[in-house]
Amino acid sequence: MTTILDGKKCAEKRLELLKEEIGESGLYPRLATVIVGNDPASQMYVRMKHRACEQVGIGSVGIELPADTTTEAVLDAVRRLNADPDINGILVQLPLPKGIDTERIIDAISPAKDVDGYHPENMGLLFSGKPRFSSCTPKGIMTLLEEYQVPLTGARAAVVGRSIDVGRPMAALLLNADATVIICHSRTQDLAGELRRADILISAVGKAHFITPAMVKPGAVVIDVGINQLDGKLVGDVDFAAVSGIASAITPVPGGVGPMTIATLMENTFRAAKEHACGSAE
């Protein structure tokens, strides 16, 4: 029988524990979000993050900029947040509108406040095996795998997608957990063959029902990062109905990876607040 990896249930459990930790800490963490433009999906994600902040006792500040904002204007907002001692975490909602230099924006965020884990310094720490803030979606996936006691040591893991926000940090976290990792992408030869050898398959390609039963090893654990629209419905990269009959465990869409991403953002923000408090004490 296939196990459904319930990210919503796991995230709620993590958030309740985090709420208790924050309450006992005497700290008041604060997260600032920056959103540029009026993309409905981005606005929805930011609202969800602010609601999670309220749920666990994290203060939140939202900065909204129009779609025609320049790179310099976004940089000014980030610099002000970097300099604000009351702000512990900064999240710039991606993707940014065309014409804005995303790389410059990410590089400008203070590594100590980069709770999304995208800054090159934090990426370097992750790949060196000494992570400070790991990217929220990959770290949330690792937490979910741990919650369901999925063995990683020695397991063969395939990550489909090599993005800087999911694919690459996901591979690093799995490698740090002693899995044997392959990153597959658009130039991978015999993609289906590579995936069929994986004990753990993680897809982050953004194509509806891209992963079919022919790509999945019987008994594999399948993690679906994709969020796509198909015939008016929200679906993942994985053909859930077909693949769930083959996999030993699988995440649903929605209700799988998404809630874990937000829970991890809250945990990262609290960690940033604790590190800031320790630094202030010194």
Buried (B, 14 or more C-beta within 10 A) or exposed (E): EBEBBBBBBBBBEBBEEBBEBBEEBEBEBBBBBBBBBEBEEBBEBBEBBBEBBEBBBBBBBBBBBEEEBEBEBBBBBBEEBBEBEEBBBBBBBBEBBEEBBBEEBBBBBBBBBBBBBBBEBBBEBBBEEEBBBBBBBBBBBBBBBEBBEBEBEEBBBBBBBBBBBBBBBBBBBBBBBEBBBBBBEEEBEEBEEBBBEBBBBBBBBBBBBBBBBEBBBEEBBBBBBBBBEEEEEBBBBBBBEBBBEBBBBBBBBBBBBBBBBBBBBBBBBBBBBBBBBEEEEE
